[in-house]
Amino acid sequence: MSMKKTFLLSLIFLLGSPGLLVAQTSAAPVPSQTIYAQTKTNSYETYHNEHQNFYISYPKNIFVLKKPQSAYHYGGEQSFVSKDGHASMFISGFYKADFSDSGWNGVPLKQLYTEALQQKGRNISYKASGNNWYVVSGMENGKVFYEKIILASDKKINFMIRYPKSQEKIYNAITEKVVNSIKY
């Protein structure tokens, strides 16, 4: 058999065996690559809390609703967990009867903000505040966290997301979109 035919038969054999070719040329996807691929085609779904009347949109291909398990739940909170179990989100709302214009249970918003900044175990990398809100973000317990508190005219909204540092680029984009979707 000629050299040319041997080469062509070898090439046909390799091309006809995709498993061999893939095994030699590609590695198994790592979780962050899988999540990145999912974020390119995120399908956002809106969660509406009827009891506290707030809305939040979340990527349903990444997060699933987690049923509240604490006795504390009375219709004002909702947890979400990523399908891979590495990230979590939490949002809650409380009506004005539970807080005053200046704070929560008699504690001024400025003091709540200061306490959030001083919580043990937190390494703060971003902070911002306004007349009726604050944001604190950084590292806590080995994960990135982002916390936003809003004092609306008739309720207080708490939002928190936590995720692995290795997936920060992916979840930063998700966090921005989710936070901007909060309606009350």
C-alpha positions as CSV (number, residue, x, y, z in Angstrom):
1,M,0.0,0.0,0.0
2,S,1.3,3.4,-0.9
3,M,2.3,6.0,1.8
4,K,-0.5,8.3,0.6
5,K,-3.2,5.6,1.0
6,T,-1.9,4.7,4.5
7,F,-2.0,8.3,5.5
8,L,-5.6,8.8,4.1
9,L,-6.8,5.6,5.8
10,S,-5.3,6.7,9.1
11,L,-6.9,10.1,8.8
12,I,-10.3,8.5,8.0
13,F,-9.9,6.2,11.0
14,L,-9.2,9.2,13.3
15,L,-11.9,11.4,11.9
16,G,-14.4,8.5,12.1
17,S,-13.6,8.1,15.8
18,P,-14.6,11.3,17.4
19,G,-14.1,9.9,20.9
20,L,-10.5,9.4,20.2
21,L,-10.0,12.8,18.8
22,V,-11.9,14.6,21.6
23,A,-10.1,12.6,24.3
24,Q,-6.8,13.8,22.8
25,T,-7.7,17.4,22.3
26,S,-10.1,18.6,25.0
27,A,-10.3,18.5,28.8
28,A,-13.4,18.1,30.9
29,P,-15.1,21.5,31.5
30,V,-14.5,23.0,35.0
31,P,-17.5,24.4,36.9
32,S,-16.6,28.0,36.2
33,Q,-16.5,27.3,32.4
34,T,-19.9,25.6,32.6
35,I,-21.4,28.6,34.5
36,Y,-19.8,31.0,32.0
37,A,-21.3,29.1,29.1
38,Q,-24.7,29.2,30.9
39,T,-24.4,33.0,31.5
40,K,-24.0,33.6,27.8
41,T,-27.6,32.4,27.4
42,N,-29.1,33.3,30.7
43,S,-32.9,33.1,30.8
44,Y,-34.0,35.4,33.6
45,E,-37.2,34.7,35.5
46,T,-39.0,37.1,37.8
47,Y,-39.7,36.1,41.4
48,H,-42.6,38.1,43.0
49,N,-43.1,38.0,46.7
50,E,-46.8,38.7,47.1
51,H,-46.7,39.1,50.9
52,Q,-44.1,41.9,50.8
53,N,-44.8,42.9,47.2
54,F,-41.3,43.0,45.8
55,Y,-39.8,41.6,42.6
56,I,-36.4,40.3,41.6
57,S,-35.2,38.7,38.3
58,Y,-32.7,35.8,38.5
59,P,-31.0,33.6,36.0
60,K,-33.1,30.4,36.2
61,N,-30.5,28.3,34.4
62,I,-28.1,29.1,37.3
63,F,-30.2,29.5,40.4
64,V,-33.2,27.6,41.8
65,L,-35.6,28.7,44.4
66,K,-34.9,27.2,47.8
67,K,-37.9,26.7,50.1
68,P,-37.6,28.6,53.4
69,Q,-36.9,26.3,56.3
70,S,-36.8,28.6,59.3
71,A,-39.6,29.5,61.6
72,Y,-38.6,33.1,61.0
73,H,-40.0,33.0,57.5
74,Y,-43.4,34.7,57.4
75,G,-43.6,35.4,53.7
76,G,-41.0,38.1,53.4
77,E,-37.9,36.2,52.4
78,Q,-36.6,34.0,49.6
79,S,-33.4,32.1,49.2
80,F,-31.9,30.9,45.9
81,V,-29.0,28.4,45.4
82,S,-26.9,27.8,42.3
83,K,-27.4,24.5,40.6
84,D,-23.8,23.5,41.4
85,G,-24.3,24.5,45.1
86,H,-21.4,27.0,45.2
87,A,-23.4,30.3,45.1
88,S,-26.4,31.5,47.0
89,M,-28.7,34.6,47.0
90,F,-31.1,35.8,49.6
91,I,-33.7,38.6,49.4
92,S,-36.2,39.7,52.1
93,G,-38.7,42.5,52.6
94,F,-40.3,43.9,55.7
95,Y,-43.1,46.4,55.9
96,K,-42.7,49.9,57.5
97,A,-44.3,48.8,60.7
98,D,-41.0,47.0,61.4
99,F,-38.8,50.1,60.9
100,S,-38.7,53.9,61.0
101,D,-37.7,56.4,58.2
102,S,-34.2,56.5,59.6
103,G,-33.5,52.9,60.3
104,W,-34.5,49.4,61.4
105,N,-36.1,48.7,64.7
106,G,-35.0,52.1,66.0
107,V,-31.4,51.6,64.7
108,P,-30.5,54.4,62.2
109,L,-29.5,53.3,58.7
110,K,-26.0,54.9,59.2
111,Q,-25.5,52.7,62.2
112,L,-26.7,49.6,60.3
113,Y,-24.1,50.5,57.6
114,T,-21.3,51.0,60.1
115,E,-22.2,47.6,61.7
116,A,-22.1,45.9,58.3
117,L,-18.7,47.4,57.6
118,Q,-17.4,46.2,61.0
119,Q,-18.7,42.6,61.0
120,K,-16.0,40.2,62.0
121,G,-14.5,38.0,59.3
122,R,-15.3,40.5,56.5
123,N,-12.6,42.0,54.3
124,I,-14.4,44.9,52.6
125,S,-13.4,45.9,49.1
126,Y,-16.4,48.0,48.1
127,K,-18.8,50.2,50.0
128,A,-21.3,52.9,49.1
129,S,-24.3,54.5,50.7
130,G,-27.1,57.0,49.9
131,N,-30.0,58.5,51.8
132,N,-32.0,55.3,51.9
133,W,-29.6,52.5,51.0
134,Y,-26.1,51.1,51.4
135,V,-24.0,48.4,49.7
136,V,-21.1,46.5,51.2
137,S,-19.0,43.9,49.3
138,G,-15.9,41.9,49.8
139,M,-14.7,38.6,51.1
140,E,-16.3,36.6,54.0
141,N,-15.7,33.0,54.9
142,G,-13.7,32.4,51.7
143,K,-16.5,33.7,49.4
144,V,-17.2,37.0,47.7
145,F,-20.3,38.6,49.1
146,Y,-22.4,41.6,48.0
147,E,-25.1,43.0,50.4
148,K,-27.5,45.8,49.6
149,I,-30.1,47.3,52.0
150,I,-32.8,49.6,50.7
151,L,-35.2,51.6,52.9
152,A,-38.1,52.2,50.6
153,S,-41.1,54.4,51.5
154,D,-43.1,51.4,52.8
155,K,-40.6,48.6,53.3
156,K,-37.0,47.5,53.9
157,I,-35.4,45.3,51.3
158,N,-32.3,43.1,52.1
159,F,-30.4,41.5,49.3
160,M,-27.3,39.3,49.6
161,I,-25.3,37.1,47.2
162,R,-22.3,34.9,47.9
163,Y,-20.1,33.1,45.4
164,P,-16.6,31.6,45.0
165,K,-13.8,34.1,44.2
166,S,-12.8,31.8,41.3
167,Q,-16.2,32.7,39.7
168,E,-16.1,36.4,40.5
169,K,-16.1,37.6,36.9
170,I,-19.1,35.5,36.1
171,Y,-21.2,36.4,39.2
172,N,-20.3,40.1,39.1
173,A,-22.3,40.4,35.9
174,I,-25.1,38.4,37.3
175,T,-25.1,40.4,40.6
176,E,-25.4,43.7,38.7
177,K,-28.3,42.5,36.6
178,V,-30.1,41.0,39.6
179,V,-29.7,44.1,41.8
180,N,-30.9,46.4,39.0
181,S,-34.0,44.2,38.7
182,I,-35.2,44.7,42.3
183,K,-38.6,46.4,42.2
184,Y,-40.7,47.3,45.2
